[in-house]
Amino acid sequence: MEHPAIMQTMRTGYPEIDYLEHERYRNANYKAEDYPVEDYFGSEIQAGDKYIMTDSGHVVLEENIRDYLQETLGAVFYEAK
């Protein structure tokens, strides 16, 4: 017995879908009305600033994400030469 989805893919090929399109649309069009005043490092969040909210409830400005990853996860950043 053949699976219908496999048979369709064999006939028509893989779909031309950008799987991140929904995420890009949501991020570009979602404006938080009530946003936090400060992030994890105490930086003030202004209207129009992009920030990340973690599962643990930490708020981090996009420009501070590298510092946050280093401090909380012990991340080490490298540059290829």
PDB file with one MODEL, atoms N, CA, C and O in Angstrom:
MODEL        1
ATOM      1  N   MET A   1       0.848  -1.189   0.000  1.00  0.00           N
ATOM      2  CA  MET A   1       0.000   0.000   0.000  1.00  0.00           C
ATOM      3  C   MET A   1       0.884   1.239   0.000  1.00  0.00           C
ATOM      4  O   MET A   1       1.822   1.343   0.790  1.00  0.00           O
ATOM      5  N   GLU A   2       0.587   2.151  -0.867  1.00  0.00           N
ATOM      6  CA  GLU A   2       1.345   3.392  -1.001  1.00  0.00           C
ATOM      7  C   GLU A   2       0.665   4.505  -0.204  1.00  0.00           C
ATOM      8  O   GLU A   2      -0.562   4.600  -0.166  1.00  0.00           O
ATOM      9  N   HIS A   3       1.480   5.341   0.428  1.00  0.00           N
ATOM     10  CA  HIS A   3       0.937   6.476   1.178  1.00  0.00           C
ATOM     11  C   HIS A   3       0.609   7.597   0.192  1.00  0.00           C
ATOM     12  O   HIS A   3       1.427   7.913  -0.672  1.00  0.00           O
ATOM     13  N   PRO A   4      -0.591   8.210   0.311  1.00  0.00           N
ATOM     14  CA  PRO A   4      -1.009   9.239  -0.648  1.00  0.00           C
ATOM     15  C   PRO A   4      -0.059  10.444  -0.714  1.00  0.00           C
ATOM     16  O   PRO A   4       0.176  10.985  -1.794  1.00  0.00           O
ATOM     17  N   ALA A   5       0.479  10.859   0.419  1.00  0.00           N
ATOM     18  CA  ALA A   5       1.367  12.020   0.424  1.00  0.00           C
ATOM     19  C   ALA A   5       2.671  11.716  -0.321  1.00  0.00           C
ATOM     20  O   ALA A   5       3.216  12.576  -1.013  1.00  0.00           O
ATOM     21  N   ILE A   6       3.160  10.492  -0.169  1.00  0.00           N
ATOM     22  CA  ILE A   6       4.386  10.093  -0.872  1.00  0.00           C
ATOM     23  C   ILE A   6       4.123  10.015  -2.362  1.00  0.00           C
ATOM     24  O   ILE A   6       4.948  10.462  -3.159  1.00  0.00           O
ATOM     25  N   MET A   7       2.994   9.458  -2.748  1.00  0.00           N
ATOM     26  CA  MET A   7       2.660   9.352  -4.165  1.00  0.00           C
ATOM     27  C   MET A   7       2.511  10.737  -4.805  1.00  0.00           C
ATOM     28  O   MET A   7       2.970  10.954  -5.926  1.00  0.00           O
ATOM     29  N   GLN A   8       1.872  11.668  -4.097  1.00  0.00           N
ATOM     30  CA  GLN A   8       1.717  13.014  -4.627  1.00  0.00           C
ATOM     31  C   GLN A   8       3.083  13.688  -4.783  1.00  0.00           C
ATOM     32  O   GLN A   8       3.333  14.352  -5.789  1.00  0.00           O
ATOM     33  N   THR A   9       3.954  13.524  -3.808  1.00  0.00           N
ATOM     34  CA  THR A   9       5.296  14.108  -3.889  1.00  0.00           C
ATOM     35  C   THR A   9       6.070  13.519  -5.054  1.00  0.00           C
ATOM     36  O   THR A   9       6.805  14.234  -5.736  1.00  0.00           O
ATOM     37  N   MET A  10       5.915  12.234  -5.287  1.00  0.00           N
ATOM     38  CA  MET A  10       6.602  11.598  -6.411  1.00  0.00           C
ATOM     39  C   MET A  10       6.077  12.131  -7.747  1.00  0.00           C
ATOM     40  O   MET A  10       6.841  12.257  -8.704  1.00  0.00           O
ATOM     41  N   ARG A  11       4.773  12.447  -7.817  1.00  0.00           N
ATOM     42  CA  ARG A  11       4.178  12.966  -9.042  1.00  0.00           C
ATOM     43  C   ARG A  11       4.522  14.430  -9.274  1.00  0.00           C
ATOM     44  O   ARG A  11       4.850  14.825 -10.393  1.00  0.00           O
ATOM     45  N   THR A  12       4.449  15.238  -8.215  1.00  0.00           N
ATOM     46  CA  THR A  12       4.532  16.691  -8.391  1.00  0.00           C
ATOM     47  C   THR A  12       5.825  17.298  -7.854  1.00  0.00           C
ATOM     48  O   THR A  12       6.105  18.460  -8.150  1.00  0.00           O
ATOM     49  N   GLY A  13       6.620  16.571  -7.083  1.00  0.00           N
ATOM     50  CA  GLY A  13       7.829  17.129  -6.491  1.00  0.00           C
ATOM     51  C   GLY A  13       7.521  17.774  -5.151  1.00  0.00           C
ATOM     52  O   GLY A  13       6.368  17.854  -4.726  1.00  0.00           O
ATOM     53  N   TYR A  14       8.574  18.229  -4.502  1.00  0.00           N
ATOM     54  CA  TYR A  14       8.398  18.873  -3.200  1.00  0.00           C
ATOM     55  C   TYR A  14       7.792  20.254  -3.370  1.00  0.00           C
ATOM     56  O   TYR A  14       8.070  20.927  -4.363  1.00  0.00           O
ATOM     57  N   PRO A  15       6.969  20.691  -2.423  1.00  0.00           N
ATOM     58  CA  PRO A  15       6.340  22.011  -2.533  1.00  0.00           C
ATOM     59  C   PRO A  15       7.363  23.128  -2.375  1.00  0.00           C
ATOM     60  O   PRO A  15       8.354  22.976  -1.660  1.00  0.00           O
ATOM     61  N   GLU A  16       7.122  24.235  -3.035  1.00  0.00           N
ATOM     62  CA  GLU A  16       7.985  25.411  -2.933  1.00  0.00           C
ATOM     63  C   GLU A  16       7.452  26.294  -1.814  1.00  0.00           C
ATOM     64  O   GLU A  16       6.853  27.336  -2.083  1.00  0.00           O
ATOM     65  N   ILE A  17       7.659  25.896  -0.571  1.00  0.00           N
ATOM     66  CA  ILE A  17       7.142  26.630   0.575  1.00  0.00           C
ATOM     67  C   ILE A  17       8.308  27.151   1.394  1.00  0.00           C
ATOM     68  O   ILE A  17       9.252  26.421   1.695  1.00  0.00           O
ATOM     69  N   ASP A  18       8.230  28.409   1.744  1.00  0.00           N
ATOM     70  CA  ASP A  18       9.207  28.984   2.648  1.00  0.00           C
ATOM     71  C   ASP A  18       8.641  28.804   4.054  1.00  0.00           C
ATOM     72  O   ASP A  18       7.710  29.509   4.444  1.00  0.00           O
ATOM     73  N   TYR A  19       9.190  27.878   4.804  1.00  0.00           N
ATOM     74  CA  TYR A  19       8.632  27.535   6.097  1.00  0.00           C
ATOM     75  C   TYR A  19       8.784  28.644   7.126  1.00  0.00           C
ATOM     76  O   TYR A  19       8.083  28.643   8.138  1.00  0.00           O
ATOM     77  N   LEU A  20       9.684  29.587   6.888  1.00  0.00           N
ATOM     78  CA  LEU A  20       9.863  30.685   7.830  1.00  0.00           C
ATOM     79  C   LEU A  20       9.018  31.902   7.461  1.00  0.00           C
ATOM     80  O   LEU A  20       9.062  32.919   8.153  1.00  0.00           O
ATOM     81  N   GLU A  21       8.256  31.805   6.386  1.00  0.00           N
ATOM     82  CA  GLU A  21       7.453  32.943   5.945  1.00  0.00           C
ATOM     83  C   GLU A  21       6.486  33.392   7.038  1.00  0.00           C
ATOM     84  O   GLU A  21       6.342  34.590   7.279  1.00  0.00           O
ATOM     85  N   HIS A  22       5.829  32.455   7.693  1.00  0.00           N
ATOM     86  CA  HIS A  22       4.891  32.803   8.761  1.00  0.00           C
ATOM     87  C   HIS A  22       5.601  33.531   9.894  1.00  0.00           C
ATOM     88  O   HIS A  22       5.094  34.529  10.406  1.00  0.00           O
ATOM     89  N   GLU A  23       6.784  33.034  10.293  1.00  0.00           N
ATOM     90  CA  GLU A  23       7.536  33.673  11.372  1.00  0.00           C
ATOM     91  C   GLU A  23       7.948  35.089  10.984  1.00  0.00           C
ATOM     92  O   GLU A  23       7.828  36.011  11.790  1.00  0.00           O
ATOM     93  N   ARG A  24       8.429  35.266   9.762  1.00  0.00           N
ATOM     94  CA  ARG A  24       8.830  36.601   9.311  1.00  0.00           C
ATOM     95  C   ARG A  24       7.634  37.551   9.303  1.00  0.00           C
ATOM     96  O   ARG A  24       7.751  38.701   9.726  1.00  0.00           O
ATOM     97  N   TYR A  25       6.496  37.078   8.827  1.00  0.00           N
ATOM     98  CA  TYR A  25       5.298  37.914   8.797  1.00  0.00           C
ATOM     99  C   TYR A  25       4.876  38.299  10.203  1.00  0.00           C
ATOM    100  O   TYR A  25       4.570  39.460  10.478  1.00  0.00           O
ATOM    101  N   ARG A  26       4.864  37.308  11.095  1.00  0.00           N
ATOM    102  CA  ARG A  26       4.441  37.573  12.469  1.00  0.00           C
ATOM    103  C   ARG A  26       5.376  38.564  13.146  1.00  0.00           C
ATOM    104  O   ARG A  26       4.915  39.490  13.814  1.00  0.00           O
ATOM    105  N   ASN A  27       6.681  38.384  12.983  1.00  0.00           N
ATOM    106  CA  ASN A  27       7.647  39.265  13.616  1.00  0.00           C
ATOM    107  C   ASN A  27       7.600  40.672  13.044  1.00  0.00           C
ATOM    108  O   ASN A  27       7.811  41.643  13.770  1.00  0.00           O
ATOM    109  N   ALA A  28       7.323  40.790  11.747  1.00  0.00           N
ATOM    110  CA  ALA A  28       7.292  42.101  11.115  1.00  0.00           C
ATOM    111  C   ALA A  28       6.014  42.866  11.442  1.00  0.00           C
ATOM    112  O   ALA A  28       6.012  44.097  11.448  1.00  0.00           O
ATOM    113  N   ASN A  29       4.934  42.149  11.713  1.00  0.00           N
ATOM    114  CA  ASN A  29       3.648  42.800  11.890  1.00  0.00           C
ATOM    115  C   ASN A  29       3.129  42.798  13.323  1.00  0.00           C
ATOM    116  O   ASN A  29       2.063  43.349  13.599  1.00  0.00           O
ATOM    117  N   TYR A  30       3.864  42.192  14.221  1.00  0.00           N
ATOM    118  CA  TYR A  30       3.398  42.135  15.602  1.00  0.00           C
ATOM    119  C   TYR A  30       4.000  43.289  16.381  1.00  0.00           C
ATOM    120  O   TYR A  30       5.219  43.371  16.536  1.00  0.00           O
ATOM    121  N   LYS A  31       3.165  44.165  16.864  1.00  0.00           N
ATOM    122  CA  LYS A  31       3.615  45.292  17.664  1.00  0.00           C
ATOM    123  C   LYS A  31       3.084  45.106  19.091  1.00  0.00           C
ATOM    124  O   LYS A  31       1.876  45.071  19.321  1.00  0.00           O
ATOM    125  N   ALA A  32       4.007  44.990  20.026  1.00  0.00           N
ATOM    126  CA  ALA A  32       3.609  44.826  21.423  1.00  0.00           C
ATOM    127  C   ALA A  32       3.136  46.167  21.961  1.00  0.00           C
ATOM    128  O   ALA A  32       3.863  47.157  21.888  1.00  0.00           O
ATOM    129  N   GLU A  33       1.950  46.204  22.487  1.00  0.00           N
ATOM    130  CA  GLU A  33       1.398  47.450  23.009  1.00  0.00           C
ATOM    131  C   GLU A  33       1.906  47.722  24.417  1.00  0.00           C
ATOM    132  O   GLU A  33       2.198  48.868  24.760  1.00  0.00           O
ATOM    133  N   ASP A  34       2.011  46.692  25.224  1.00  0.00           N
ATOM    134  CA  ASP A  34       2.460  46.863  26.599  1.00  0.00           C
ATOM    135  C   ASP A  34       3.763  46.081  26.751  1.00  0.00           C
ATOM    136  O   ASP A  34       3.751  44.877  27.006  1.00  0.00           O
ATOM    137  N   TYR A  35       4.873  46.773  26.594  1.00  0.00           N
ATOM    138  CA  TYR A  35       6.162  46.098  26.632  1.00  0.00           C
ATOM    139  C   TYR A  35       6.887  46.421  27.939  1.00  0.00           C
ATOM    140  O   TYR A  35       6.580  47.423  28.585  1.00  0.00           O
ATOM    141  N   PRO A  36       7.838  45.585  28.330  1.00  0.00           N
ATOM    142  CA  PRO A  36       8.576  45.823  29.567  1.00  0.00           C
ATOM    143  C   PRO A  36       9.398  47.105  29.482  1.00  0.00           C
ATOM    144  O   PRO A  36       9.705  47.585  28.390  1.00  0.00           O
ATOM    145  N   VAL A  37       9.748  47.651  30.634  1.00  0.00           N
ATOM    146  CA  VAL A  37      10.494  48.900  30.689  1.00  0.00           C
ATOM    147  C   VAL A  37      11.993  48.659  30.559  1.00  0.00           C
ATOM    148  O   VAL A  37      12.694  49.437  29.912  1.00  0.00           O
ATOM    149  N   GLU A  38      12.491  47.579  31.174  1.00  0.00           N
ATOM    150  CA  GLU A  38      13.915  47.272  31.129  1.00  0.00           C
ATOM    151  C   GLU A  38      14.134  45.809  30.777  1.00  0.00           C
ATOM    152  O   GLU A  38      13.276  44.960  31.020  1.00  0.00           O
ATOM    153  N   ASP A  39      15.305  45.529  30.197  1.00  0.00           N
ATOM    154  CA  ASP A  39      15.637  44.146  29.889  1.00  0.00           C
ATOM    155  C   ASP A  39      16.469  43.537  31.014  1.00  0.00           C
ATOM    156  O   ASP A  39      16.660  44.153  32.062  1.00  0.00           O
ATOM    157  N   TYR A  40      16.949  42.347  30.790  1.00  0.00           N
ATOM    158  CA  TYR A  40      17.705  41.566  31.769  1.00  0.00           C
ATOM    159  C   TYR A  40      18.903  42.323  32.313  1.00  0.00           C
ATOM    160  O   TYR A  40      19.266  42.149  33.477  1.00  0.00           O
ATOM    161  N   PHE A  41      19.526  43.165  31.488  1.00  0.00           N
ATOM    162  CA  PHE A  41      20.726  43.901  31.868  1.00  0.00           C
ATOM    163  C   PHE A  41      20.428  45.317  32.351  1.00  0.00           C
ATOM    164  O   PHE A  41      21.353  46.075  32.646  1.00  0.00           O
ATOM    165  N   GLY A  42      19.167  45.680  32.433  1.00  0.00           N
ATOM    166  CA  GLY A  42      18.800  47.007  32.903  1.00  0.00           C
ATOM    167  C   GLY A  42      18.734  48.052  31.803  1.00  0.00           C
ATOM    168  O   GLY A  42      18.545  49.234  32.091  1.00  0.00           O
ATOM    169  N   SER A  43      18.887  47.643  30.551  1.00  0.00           N
ATOM    170  CA  SER A  43      18.787  48.582  29.433  1.00  0.00           C
ATOM    171  C   SER A  43      17.326  48.957  29.225  1.00  0.00           C
ATOM    172  O   SER A  43      16.443  48.099  29.248  1.00  0.00           O
ATOM    173  N   GLU A  44      17.085  50.234  29.023  1.00  0.00           N
ATOM    174  CA  GLU A  44      15.721  50.703  28.839  1.00  0.00           C
ATOM    175  C   GLU A  44      15.195  50.281  27.476  1.00  0.00           C
ATOM    176  O   GLU A  44      15.896  50.391  26.470  1.00  0.00           O
ATOM    177  N   ILE A  45      13.965  49.801  27.448  1.00  0.00           N
ATOM    178  CA  ILE A  45      13.322  49.387  26.204  1.00  0.00           C
ATOM    179  C   ILE A  45      12.428  50.521  25.734  1.00  0.00           C
ATOM    180  O   ILE A  45      11.517  50.950  26.441  1.00  0.00           O
ATOM    181  N   GLN A  46      12.705  50.997  24.530  1.00  0.00           N
ATOM    182  CA  GLN A  46      11.953  52.092  23.922  1.00  0.00           C
ATOM    183  C   GLN A  46      10.978  51.528  22.891  1.00  0.00           C
ATOM    184  O   GLN A  46      11.115  50.389  22.444  1.00  0.00           O
ATOM    185  N   ALA A  47      10.000  52.338  22.524  1.00  0.00           N
ATOM    186  CA  ALA A  47       9.077  51.935  21.462  1.00  0.00           C
ATOM    187  C   ALA A  47       9.878  51.682  20.194  1.00  0.00           C
ATOM    188  O   ALA A  47      10.735  52.487  19.829  1.00  0.00           O
ATOM    189  N   GLY A  48       9.606  50.576  19.523  1.00  0.00           N
ATOM    190  CA  GLY A  48      10.300  50.216  18.297  1.00  0.00           C
ATOM    191  C   GLY A  48      11.498  49.307  18.515  1.00  0.00           C
ATOM    192  O   GLY A  48      12.012  48.739  17.551  1.00  0.00           O
ATOM    193  N   ASP A  49      11.962  49.151  19.760  1.00  0.00           N
ATOM    194  CA  ASP A  49      13.072  48.242  20.049  1.00  0.00           C
ATOM    195  C   ASP A  49      12.615  46.803  19.884  1.00  0.00           C
ATOM    196  O   ASP A  49      11.466  46.476  20.182  1.00  0.00           O
ATOM    197  N   LYS A  50      13.505  45.946  19.414  1.00  0.00           N
ATOM    198  CA  LYS A  50      13.213  44.524  19.303  1.00  0.00           C
ATOM    199  C   LYS A  50      13.795  43.828  20.526  1.00  0.00           C
ATOM    200  O   LYS A  50      14.934  44.077  20.923  1.00  0.00           O
ATOM    201  N   TYR A  51      12.991  42.954  21.112  1.00  0.00           N
ATOM    202  CA  TYR A  51      13.456  42.227  22.289  1.00  0.00           C
ATOM    203  C   TYR A  51      12.996  40.786  22.239  1.00  0.00           C
ATOM    204  O   TYR A  51      12.065  40.432  21.516  1.00  0.00           O
ATOM    205  N   ILE A  52      13.671  39.961  23.026  1.00  0.00           N
ATOM    206  CA  ILE A  52      13.384  38.533  23.097  1.00  0.00           C
ATOM    207  C   ILE A  52      12.882  38.231  24.494  1.00  0.00           C
ATOM    208  O   ILE A  52      13.423  38.752  25.469  1.00  0.00           O
ATOM    209  N   MET A  53      11.853  37.396  24.611  1.00  0.00           N
ATOM    210  CA  MET A  53      11.377  36.953  25.909  1.00  0.00           C
ATOM    211  C   MET A  53      11.608  35.445  25.987  1.00  0.00           C
ATOM    212  O   MET A  53      11.101  34.693  25.155  1.00  0.00           O
ATOM    213  N   THR A  54      12.366  35.009  26.979  1.00  0.00           N
ATOM    214  CA  THR A  54      12.694  33.594  27.117  1.00  0.00           C
ATOM    215  C   THR A  54      11.576  32.857  27.835  1.00  0.00           C
ATOM    216  O   THR A  54      10.670  33.472  28.397  1.00  0.00           O
ATOM    217  N   ASP A  55      11.650  31.526  27.810  1.00  0.00           N
ATOM    218  CA  ASP A  55      10.661  30.707  28.518  1.00  0.00           C
ATOM    219  C   ASP A  55      10.685  30.965  30.009  1.00  0.00           C
ATOM    220  O   ASP A  55       9.666  30.826  30.685  1.00  0.00           O
ATOM    221  N   SER A  56      11.855  31.342  30.530  1.00  0.00           N
ATOM    222  CA  SER A  56      11.974  31.604  31.967  1.00  0.00           C
ATOM    223  C   SER A  56      11.515  33.003  32.339  1.00  0.00           C
ATOM    224  O   SER A  56      11.562  33.373  33.512  1.00  0.00           O
ATOM    225  N   GLY A  57      11.066  33.798  31.351  1.00  0.00           N
ATOM    226  CA  GLY A  57      10.530  35.124  31.629  1.00  0.00           C
ATOM    227  C   GLY A  57      11.543  36.247  31.528  1.00  0.00           C
ATOM    228  O   GLY A  57      11.203  37.397  31.805  1.00  0.00           O
ATOM    229  N   HIS A  58      12.764  35.956  31.146  1.00  0.00           N
ATOM    230  CA  HIS A  58      13.757  37.008  30.973  1.00  0.00           C
ATOM    231  C   HIS A  58      13.475  37.780  29.690  1.00  0.00           C
ATOM    232  O   HIS A  58      13.124  37.201  28.662  1.00  0.00           O
ATOM    233  N   VAL A  59      13.634  39.086  29.773  1.00  0.00           N
ATOM    234  CA  VAL A  59      13.464  39.955  28.612  1.00  0.00           C
ATOM    235  C   VAL A  59      14.841  40.490  28.248  1.00  0.00           C
ATOM    236  O   VAL A  59      15.541  41.043  29.097  1.00  0.00           O
ATOM    237  N   VAL A  60      15.233  40.326  26.978  1.00  0.00           N
ATOM    238  CA  VAL A  60      16.563  40.730  26.536  1.00  0.00           C
ATOM    239  C   VAL A  60      16.430  41.504  25.233  1.00  0.00           C
ATOM    240  O   VAL A  60      15.816  41.032  24.277  1.00  0.00           O
ATOM    241  N   LEU A  61      17.017  42.707  25.205  1.00  0.00           N
ATOM    242  CA  LEU A  61      17.055  43.469  23.957  1.00  0.00           C
ATOM    243  C   LEU A  61      17.861  42.703  22.923  1.00  0.00           C
ATOM    244  O   LEU A  61      18.810  41.994  23.259  1.00  0.00           O
ATOM    245  N   GLU A  62      17.477  42.852  21.669  1.00  0.00           N
ATOM    246  CA  GLU A  62      18.158  42.144  20.592  1.00  0.00           C
ATOM    247  C   GLU A  62      19.662  42.448  20.596  1.00  0.00           C
ATOM    248  O   GLU A  62      20.472  41.565  20.317  1.00  0.00           O
ATOM    249  N   GLU A  63      20.029  43.671  20.906  1.00  0.00           N
ATOM    250  CA  GLU A  63      21.449  44.048  20.915  1.00  0.00           C
ATOM    251  C   GLU A  63      22.218  43.440  22.082  1.00  0.00           C
ATOM    252  O   GLU A  63      23.448  43.424  22.063  1.00  0.00           O
ATOM    253  N   ASN A  64      21.513  42.937  23.101  1.00  0.00           N
ATOM    254  CA  ASN A  64      22.169  42.337  24.266  1.00  0.00           C
ATOM    255  C   ASN A  64      22.134  40.814  24.273  1.00  0.00           C
ATOM    256  O   ASN A  64      22.577  40.190  25.237  1.00  0.00           O
ATOM    257  N   ILE A  65      21.611  40.208  23.204  1.00  0.00           N
ATOM    258  CA  ILE A  65      21.417  38.758  23.213  1.00  0.00           C
ATOM    259  C   ILE A  65      22.740  38.001  23.319  1.00  0.00           C
ATOM    260  O   ILE A  65      22.801  36.948  23.953  1.00  0.00           O
ATOM    261  N   ARG A  66      23.794  38.527  22.705  1.00  0.00           N
ATOM    262  CA  ARG A  66      25.099  37.870  22.782  1.00  0.00           C
ATOM    263  C   ARG A  66      25.586  37.819  24.230  1.00  0.00           C
ATOM    264  O   ARG A  66      26.060  36.780  24.692  1.00  0.00           O
ATOM    265  N   ASP A  67      25.469  38.940  24.945  1.00  0.00           N
ATOM    266  CA  ASP A  67      25.874  38.987  26.353  1.00  0.00           C
ATOM    267  C   ASP A  67      25.032  38.036  27.199  1.00  0.00           C
ATOM    268  O   ASP A  67      25.543  37.379  28.106  1.00  0.00           O
ATOM    269  N   TYR A  68      23.741  37.972  26.894  1.00  0.00           N
ATOM    270  CA  TYR A  68      22.848  37.087  27.641  1.00  0.00           C
ATOM    271  C   TYR A  68      23.246  35.625  27.454  1.00  0.00           C
ATOM    272  O   TYR A  68      23.295  34.863  28.420  1.00  0.00           O
ATOM    273  N   LEU A  69      23.531  35.235  26.213  1.00  0.00           N
ATOM    274  CA  LEU A  69      23.927  33.852  25.946  1.00  0.00           C
ATOM    275  C   LEU A  69      25.245  33.503  26.640  1.00  0.00           C
ATOM    276  O   LEU A  69      25.414  32.391  27.140  1.00  0.00           O
ATOM    277  N   GLN A  70      26.173  34.458  26.666  1.00  0.00           N
ATOM    278  CA  GLN A  70      27.448  34.217  27.339  1.00  0.00           C
ATOM    279  C   GLN A  70      27.253  34.088  28.851  1.00  0.00           C
ATOM    280  O   GLN A  70      27.850  33.217  29.484  1.00  0.00           O
ATOM    281  N   GLU A  71      26.428  34.946  29.422  1.00  0.00           N
ATOM    282  CA  GLU A  71      26.253  34.955  30.873  1.00  0.00           C
ATOM    283  C   GLU A  71      25.420  33.786  31.380  1.00  0.00           C
ATOM    284  O   GLU A  71      25.786  33.153  32.371  1.00  0.00           O
ATOM    285  N   THR A  72      24.323  33.495  30.727  1.00  0.00           N
ATOM    286  CA  THR A  72      23.411  32.483  31.253  1.00  0.00           C
ATOM    287  C   THR A  72      23.729  31.067  30.782  1.00  0.00           C
ATOM    288  O   THR A  72      23.534  30.108  31.530  1.00  0.00           O
ATOM    289  N   LEU A  73      24.214  30.927  29.556  1.00  0.00           N
ATOM    290  CA  LEU A  73      24.476  29.593  29.014  1.00  0.00           C
ATOM    291  C   LEU A  73      25.954  29.264  28.929  1.00  0.00           C
ATOM    292  O   LEU A  73      26.325  28.118  28.676  1.00  0.00           O
ATOM    293  N   GLY A  74      26.796  30.261  29.137  1.00  0.00           N
ATOM    294  CA  GLY A  74      28.218  30.039  29.015  1.00  0.00           C
ATOM    295  C   GLY A  74      28.646  29.881  27.568  1.00  0.00           C
ATOM    296  O   GLY A  74      29.655  29.236  27.283  1.00  0.00           O
ATOM    297  N   ALA A  75      27.882  30.468  26.648  1.00  0.00           N
ATOM    298  CA  ALA A  75      28.182  30.354  25.224  1.00  0.00           C
ATOM    299  C   ALA A  75      29.518  31.019  24.919  1.00  0.00           C
ATOM    300  O   ALA A  75      29.855  32.058  25.488  1.00  0.00           O
ATOM    301  N   VAL A  76      30.273  30.407  24.013  1.00  0.00           N
ATOM    302  CA  VAL A  76      31.538  30.945  23.559  1.00  0.00           C
ATOM    303  C   VAL A  76      31.399  31.201  22.052  1.00  0.00           C
ATOM    304  O   VAL A  76      31.023  30.304  21.297  1.00  0.00           O
ATOM    305  N   PHE A  77      31.702  32.421  21.626  1.00  0.00           N
ATOM    306  CA  PHE A  77      31.577  32.789  20.221  1.00  0.00           C
ATOM    307  C   PHE A  77      32.936  32.747  19.553  1.00  0.00           C
ATOM    308  O   PHE A  77      33.932  33.192  20.123  1.00  0.00           O
ATOM    309  N   TYR A  78      32.974  32.216  18.355  1.00  0.00           N
ATOM    310  CA  TYR A  78      34.210  32.076  17.599  1.00  0.00           C
ATOM    311  C   TYR A  78      34.044  32.757  16.248  1.00  0.00           C
ATOM    312  O   TYR A  78      32.930  32.978  15.774  1.00  0.00           O
ATOM    313  N   GLU A  79      35.177  33.084  15.641  1.00  0.00           N
ATOM    314  CA  GLU A  79      35.164  33.629  14.289  1.00  0.00           C
ATOM    315  C   GLU A  79      36.091  32.776  13.441  1.00  0.00           C
ATOM    316  O   GLU A  79      37.265  32.591  13.761  1.00  0.00           O
ATOM    317  N   ALA A  80      35.538  32.263  12.358  1.00  0.00           N
ATOM    318  CA  ALA A  80      36.343  31.427  11.451  1.00  0.00           C
ATOM    319  C   ALA A  80      37.343  32.307  10.712  1.00  0.00           C
ATOM    320  O   ALA A  80      37.037  33.435  10.326  1.00  0.00           O
ATOM    321  N   LYS A  81      38.536  31.769  10.526  1.00  0.00           N
ATOM    322  CA  LYS A  81      39.576  32.543   9.811  1.00  0.00           C
ATOM    323  C   LYS A  81      39.931  31.870   8.518  1.00  0.00           C
ATOM    324  O   LYS A  81      40.782  32.364   7.778  1.00  0.00           O
TER     325      LYS A  81
ENDMDL
END
